[in-house]
Amino acid sequence: MKDDQMPPGRRALLRGAAALGLAAATGCVGAEPAGTPGRAAATGAAASGPPAAGPGAFRARRPSAYRLRPMAGHAPARTAPAGLAVRRAPILRLPGRTRAMVLTFDDGPDPRYTPDILRTLRQYDTRAMFFVCGEMVAHNQDLLRQMADDGHVIGNHTWSHPLLPDLTRSAVREQLERTSEIVEGTVGVPPLWFRAPYGAWNRAVFELGAELGMEPLAWTVDTLDWRTPGTRTIVRRVLNGAGPGVVVLSHDAGGDRTQSVRALDRYLPELLASGFHLTVPPRPPGW
């Protein structure tokens, strides 16, 4: 049937449908404005004194495209797996009495130091945990893939390493959620563990971590390597603190980590020779 033979009502209906299709194709129907970043994350320590652990002044990092918008966008918030409880304190060590220990490295990945740490761990066939900052992952995704390929556990250490208790609840969520999303987008799975920068936890941090399906892990032995006390001092702190279930805190970014790299090369073979098993933790509630 030609257009001039078409009944007026049907002709109007077809014109309306065509207009609707054109509007949808150009994004005029149901379009939402682009997301905008949440409140800028605070990076300073609390005014009452220095942070409990971690670098005293975390070095500013290059801005990235990920800082221009929240990665969560308009997606619904994730919910925790069934049965994941909200803790009142972070986990400090492995359970049991076996000679198992966990080595953890914070703040990376950093192309200056992380590759050497991965190389040493690979040399001794050892698995470790890396608590990464999303801002660093954005520039070093190949290193994150190497971690996953080598069997290391990747944890969430926030996006830009702020003091979380100084942030609003929504800003804490953004710090954790953006990091989980870039980790998942890079290696295919989201983190199951998280660690608060400076060891600064509060109720909101525990609640939001649980909502995102992550358990909080702190440490038993702090090497204080961020103070660059000397390679021998770092080695001594690890060996003196070694014991069943111990979780060791070191860093692979956030400053000059040359001493941390050299110390690992010395204490790791000594721990293994002493009968310790360097491992990564099982997921609770198996603890």
Secondary structure, 3 states (H helix, E strand, C coil): CCHHHCCHHHHHHHHHHHHHHHHHHCCCCCCCCCCCCCCCCCCCCCCCCCCCCCCCCCCCCCCCHHHHCCCCCCCCCCCCCCCCCCCCCCECCCCCCCCEEEEEEECCCCCCCHHHHHHHHHHCCCCCEEEECHHHHCCCHHHHHHHHHCCCEEEECCCCCCCHHHCCHHHHHHHHHHHHHHHHHHHCCCCCEECCHHHCCCHHHHHHHHHCCCEEECCCEECCHHHCCCHHHHHHHHHHHCCCCCEEEEECCCCCCHHHHHHHHHHHHHHHHCCCEECCCCCCCCC
